[in-house]
Amino acid sequence: MKISSFDYKKQLHFLSGRQKAELNRHFNQPGETAMPHQLAARLGISLADALAIIAILESHGYSQNKLLIYHECEPEVPAGAMPYGEGFPNLPWKCPHCGEEVESYDELDFDIMAIAQDRIEFI
């Protein structure tokens, strides 16, 4: 199994040794996922710091990030996903859950999910 070693101290200097160890446990397999609110709760950090971790992982090629799309018909279940950085879905957008044609971004919510490309080791 390929292991990607990430020297976190340069860009993620706010992480403690305990938080680094927790990230190593979390990203111990390729395909592991993380969302900002999950990392914030797991590590005891701010949502902004968790988002920074996810953005930095993708910028170094350690993760592929997705923009998750949620519709108000099932607000807890993603109705779609697209590569992060491509912007928002074009409107009108058809919800696969309810079949409704969405005409406004006000009817949608968004989140980000990181998907590890390999096992990530924070050193």
Summary of the structure (lengths in Angstrom):
residues: 123
radius of gyration: 16.0
end to end distance: 17.6
largest distance: 47.7
contacts: 339
relative contact order: 0.26
helix: 28%
strand: 29%
